[in-house]
Amino acid sequence: MRASPGINVQLLVVVFAQFAGTSLWFAGNAILPELQPLLKMTGLTSWITSAVQIGFITGTLLYALLAIPDRFRSTYVFLVSVTLAAFVNLSWLFLPIKAETILVSRFMTGFFLAGVYPVGMKIAADRFKSILGKAMGFLVGALVLGTAFPHLIRGLDASLPYRTLMLSVSLLAVSGGILLTWVVPTTSGQARGRFFRFQVLTSLVKPSGFRPAMLGYFGHMWELYTLWAFLPTLIVYYKQEHSDVALMGSLWAFGSIAAGALGCVVGGYFALRVGSAQVARLLLLISGLCIILTPLFIAAPPFLFGLFLLVWGTSVAGDSPQFSTLVANYASTENRGSVLTLVTCFGFLLTVISIQLMAWLIDQVGMSGWLFYMLLPGPVLGLLAMRRMSQCD
């Protein structure tokens, strides 16, 4: 029998597989400059992003209701899901280039990513229990880097043909799934019966350590993706307010979002010392303060504004792995995969609502730093929930 690699090697492989798989999520954004002239469609950016988000929400709901992450071996679920996601990510290349085919491809890519991101967290929860906060930090950090990657490509003006880029990303994703299945051992599915037990839904609302962790995660998600979505818009607004300032907006956006990966990793190490709840509360508080200070820093010099974006980017993503750790720790072992998937589903549903609300406000009143106060209820309600959690511990 083949000996299992060490725990550090396994963690490295899970992190790589997570990055490789979730890079499919943002592949559509990286090729938008080449697609726009071919499609001549306005608002393509928001539609491509929303198609993946809605597909992911649909997929996570179905995966959870069918208990797929708990009924089958996690690494097999990851491999099959990432392979299907890679296939549909490429499917539109073999069809006439139309907005409809691209959006369906993006939707289905998001759908099958439901077996990648949450299942990767389940694998980490099963394999790295003693260092789960740190492991989650690396996992979510990989996702954050994948989010920032399209901005880096645009900022560096990469000229890869879009077909080559899409093929490369798909092959990378499948290779990550194969490597994960080969290196990381996993236990058999634990769920009994054919379907997700709906009684587990009661754990989302009954008083326990799980509920405040989940509510804190929801508050964090209300802020996170909306900031990421409108960060380039905020930077453009800053440039308009400071017409004498020359800066590369795409690289600023990349640096601000990528800083979240550092927050995830460093927060993971601190969680080993002070606990995930303490780290999550602190970073959620910092990101909430950044929302309040946004109008002030829009009037600040470029150096201070850039530093502000780095702090906000670090804190807004850095608490995510610790909320995932808390949810995983409080969820029952038998249904952990389904619960993680379901909570992720609801969290991403909130991001769609938050993004659409921000887009509507900008359309109604125009861009302003004060509009980001719309994100403030997320950190505030999340902190209130975490305060109640400290009483449960």
Secondary structure as UniProt FT lines:
FT   HELIX           7..22
FT   TURN            23..26
FT   HELIX           27..30
FT   HELIX           32..39
FT   TURN            42..43
FT   HELIX           44..65
FT   TURN            66..67
FT   HELIX           68..71
FT   HELIX           74..91
FT   HELIX           92..94
FT   HELIX           99..112
FT   HELIX           113..115
FT   HELIX           117..127
FT   HELIX           129..131
FT   HELIX           132..155
FT   TURN            156..157
FT   HELIX           162..183
FT   HELIX           198..204
FT   HELIX           210..241
FT   TURN            243..244
FT   HELIX           249..274
FT   HELIX           276..298
FT   HELIX           302..318
FT   HELIX           320..330
FT   TURN            334..335
FT   HELIX           336..365
FT   HELIX           369..375
FT   HELIX           377..392
//
